[in-house]
Amino acid sequence: MSLLIEEGAGNQELLRRLPPPQWYSPADGLKTVCALLRTLEADPQQLGTEGEQVLSELLEYAHVLEKTMDRKMRWHLAVSWR
């Protein structure tokens, strides 16, 4: 939400009341991504025609999270609609 407000898509007053971004351990993120990968690899068509693309993106997330874990860093997921 803060990213959207910073880009002019919301009320600036709300920005001061939002909690700070949450940061996570890469092991937790990797555990989640790997579970999603296993499920999607078993049946990529469960997401219809976009299954292969989502599978590819999850593999990229796994790669980034592995690097993050190797470097003993944290991660934060931010989404942009631009």
N, C-alpha and C positions, 0 to 999 in steps of 0.2 A: 504494500500500500504506500509506503514512504517513497518508493521509486516513482510510482505514478504521480503522487503529489508533487515531487520534485520536478517532474516533467510537465507540470502544469495541468494535471488532470484531476485536481481535487482541491479541497479547502486547506489552505496553508495553516489555519488554526489547528486542524486535526493533527498535523504533523508533530506538534509539540506534545500531544497526548498519547501518541503511539508508543508501544514498548520498543526497546532496542531490538535490532535483528538477532535472531538466535543462530548460534554456531554449533556445529555438531562434530562428533568424532567421525573420521573416515570409516572406521570399522563398522559403525552403525549404518552409515549410508551404503557401504558395500554389501552388508548383510541384506538390506532391503532390495538393492538393485539385483543382487544375485538371485534372490527369491523370485523377483519379477522375470528375470531372464530364464530361469528354469521353467517357469509356467508358460512363458511365451514360446520358448524353443520347443516345448512339447506340442504346441498347437498354435502356430503363428496366425492362423486364420481366425482365431477367436476375436481379433480386433478388425476383422474384415480385410479390406485391401491395404490398410495402413499397418498391418502387423509387421511386415518386413522392415518398414521404416522405423517403427518404434523399437524393434529388436536392435537395429543398427545404432540408434541413439542410446539405448541402454548399455550396449557394449562400450560406447564412448564414455558414458558416465562411469562405468566400472574401471576403465583405463585411468581416467582422471582421479578417481577415488583411490586407486592403488598407488598412484604417484603421490597423492596427498598423504597417504598413510606412511609411505617410505620416507617422506620428508618431515613426518611428525607435525603435520599442520591440521587445522580444522577446516571445515567447509560450510558454506552458506549457499542456499539455492535462491536465486532471484529470477523472476520471470518478467520478461518484457513483451509487450504486445505490439511493438513497433516493427 
